[in-house]
Amino acid sequence: MQEAERMKGELQGLMVLMASLSHGLEQVLGRGASTITFRSGRTVGLRTAVADKSTDPLKALDILQKELASKGIEWPFEVWKPASAKDYIEERDGKKVIKLVFRNCMVRCALFRYSHEQKQSLCLMNHGLLCGFFQKITGKKADLEVIHAGENACLKELIWSE
């Protein structure tokens, strides 16, 4: 158990360092930092081999969760819809949209610990990673937009075209 606690402490320290580096990147590059980190995350997702593929977006998200876990990335999320919605997938302006809830996010925790805002470059690196994996699994280019970033959870929309 002590080994697990030591590793957790090291990971938390590394994440705070990442928050610090992303903050510095934002100060130097300004608005361009978000684009750079999103693209780098997407590139990693696209270049990573995946064990399975699917054109069904809900199945693709299950595959994506397993792929992240197999790579040691703990970033759990769940598909969500309002009680009034009939389906998880909605169509908006010719695009498909799925809402995702992220309750336990190591990036959010690191940003709080570092006292830095959410929805900046470090978040966007993770967004790019998720979108890259989604594209690799489905063949559909996607974007992830933040609807709400909070202390206990974030609500995001995964958006893609058929």
C-alpha positions in Angstrom: 0.0 0.0 0.0 2.9 2.4 0.7 4.2 1.9 -2.8 0.8 2.9 -4.3 0.7 6.0 -2.1 4.2 6.9 -3.2 3.3 6.5 -6.8 0.2 8.6 -6.3 2.2 11.3 -4.7 4.7 11.3 -7.6 1.8 11.5 -10.1 0.3 14.4 -8.3 3.6 16.2 -8.3 4.0 15.6 -12.0 0.5 16.8 -12.7 1.2 20.0 -10.8 4.4 20.5 -12.8 2.3 20.0 -16.0 -0.1 22.7 -14.8 2.8 25.0 -14.1 4.3 24.3 -17.6 0.9 24.9 -19.3 0.4 28.1 -17.4 3.9 29.3 -18.6 3.1 28.2 -22.1 -0.1 30.2 -22.0 1.7 33.3 -20.8 4.4 33.1 -23.6 2.1 32.0 -26.5 -1.2 33.5 -25.4 -4.2 32.1 -27.3 -2.0 30.0 -29.5 -1.1 27.7 -26.6 -4.6 26.1 -26.6 -4.3 25.2 -30.3 -0.8 23.7 -29.9 -1.8 21.6 -26.9 -5.1 20.4 -28.5 -3.3 19.4 -31.7 -0.5 17.6 -29.8 -3.1 15.6 -27.9 -5.0 14.8 -31.1 -1.8 13.7 -32.7 -1.0 11.3 -29.9 -4.5 9.8 -30.1 -4.2 9.4 -33.9 -0.8 7.8 -33.7 -1.7 5.3 -31.0 -2.7 1.8 -32.1 -6.2 0.7 -31.0 -7.4 -2.8 -30.5 -10.8 -2.3 -32.0 -12.8 0.1 -34.2 -16.4 1.0 -34.6 -18.6 3.5 -36.5 -21.2 3.4 -33.7 -20.3 6.4 -31.5 -21.5 4.9 -28.2 -19.6 1.7 -28.8 -16.6 3.8 -29.9 -16.7 5.6 -26.5 -16.6 2.2 -24.7 -13.6 1.2 -26.8 -12.0 4.6 -26.1 -12.4 4.1 -22.3 -10.8 0.7 -22.6 -7.9 2.1 -24.7 -7.2 4.9 -22.2 -7.2 2.4 -19.4 -4.9 0.0 -21.2 -2.4 2.9 -21.6 -2.6 3.7 -17.9 -4.7 6.8 -18.4 -7.4 7.2 -15.8 -9.8 9.7 -17.2 -13.3 8.2 -16.7 -16.3 9.7 -18.3 -19.9 8.7 -18.8 -22.4 9.5 -21.5 -25.2 11.8 -20.2 -28.5 13.1 -21.4 -31.1 15.3 -19.8 -34.2 13.5 -18.6 -36.2 15.3 -21.4 -34.0 13.9 -24.2 -35.0 10.8 -26.0 -31.5 9.7 -27.1 -27.9 10.2 -26.1 -27.0 11.4 -29.6 -28.6 14.7 -30.8 -28.4 16.3 -34.1 -27.5 20.0 -34.2 -26.7 22.1 -37.3 -25.9 19.0 -39.4 -23.6 17.6 -36.7 -23.9 14.8 -34.1 -23.5 15.7 -30.4 -23.0 13.5 -27.3 -22.8 15.0 -23.9 -20.1 13.5 -21.6 -19.7 14.0 -17.8 -16.1 13.8 -16.4 -16.3 13.4 -12.6 -12.8 12.3 -11.7 -10.3 14.2 -13.7 -6.6 14.3 -12.8 -6.1 17.4 -14.9 -8.9 19.3 -13.0 -7.4 18.2 -9.7 -3.9 19.4 -10.7 -5.2 22.7 -11.9 -7.0 23.3 -8.6 -3.9 22.3 -6.7 -1.8 24.7 -8.7 -4.6 27.4 -8.5 -5.0 27.7 -12.3 -8.1 28.0 -14.4 -9.8 25.2 -16.2 -10.6 25.2 -19.9 -7.1 26.3 -20.8 -4.2 24.5 -22.5 -3.8 21.5 -20.2 -7.5 20.7 -20.5 -7.3 21.1 -24.2 -4.4 18.6 -24.5 -6.7 16.0 -22.9 -9.5 17.1 -25.2 -7.3 16.6 -28.2 -6.2 13.2 -26.9 -9.9 12.1 -26.6 -10.7 13.5 -30.0 -7.7 11.8 -31.6 -8.7 8.4 -30.1 -12.3 8.9 -31.2 -11.2 9.7 -34.8 -8.8 6.7 -34.8 -11.7 4.4 -33.6 -14.5 5.8 -35.8 -12.8 7.5 -38.7 -14.7 10.7 -37.8 -13.0 13.9 -36.9 -14.4 15.3 -33.6 -14.2 18.2 -31.3 -14.8 18.4 -27.6 -16.3 21.5 -26.1 -16.8 22.4 -22.5 -20.3 23.3 -21.4 -19.5 23.5 -17.7 -16.2 23.2 -15.8 -16.7 22.8 -12.1 -15.1 21.6 -8.9 -16.8 18.2 -8.9 -17.4 17.5 -12.6 -17.2 18.9 -16.1 -19.9 18.6 -18.7 -18.6 18.5 -22.3 -20.0 17.9 -25.8 -18.3 15.6 -28.3 -19.2 16.9 -31.7 -18.6 15.3 -35.1 -20.0 15.1 -38.7 -21.0 12.0 -40.4 
